[in-house]
């Protein structure tokens, strides 16, 4: 869904990445759109918990580290305490996270408790955190909050007016 919007979000997100950085890419379709744009960045290391993401990184010959754990078949994400414990030993220059909902009251949400724990830990360990959200994610909530709106910069195709009016919340709308 919303593949054109997600692709533009991925392009803009990739423009933030610098040579020699260590970044985390969350499992998901939004974060996958960044990968083709990363191929020319030298000295990049991408850490992920997504099997599909790891496969795409390999296809584009991008250095990758796959954090191991229990496979969640539906999302092809690796989850569990093994993933969270390993992430606690890392530091990232940037992370790019997906979300199922962006709510003024609840922040960023996802349906899976274990995925939420991983997302939260990655954001804590990143100098710059970004959440990729096409406009269909706004004013929606899911089961578990993984971060407050102030914890990450939102990269979106279109942000609602309530978000633009909030202080201390950073966002980037895709330049078309």
VENBELPE-V877254 format. One record per run of one state. SS is the DSSP state (~ for helix, > for strand, _ for the rest). FROM is the first residue (numbers start at 1). TO is the last residue. Records with the same first field share a line. If there is no record, write none. Layout:
SS: FROM-TO, FROM-TO
This chain:
_: 1-2, 15-21, 26-28, 33-34, 39-44, 49-49, 60-63, 67-69, 73-76, 80-80, 88-91, 98-100, 104-106, 111-112, 125-125, 134-134, 139-143, 148-148, 152-152, 157-160, 166-170, 174-176
~: 3-14, 29-32, 35-38, 51-59, 81-87, 113-124, 135-137, 149-151, 161-165
>: 22-25, 45-48, 50-50, 64-66, 70-72, 77-79, 92-97, 101-103, 107-110, 126-133, 138-138, 144-147, 153-156, 171-173
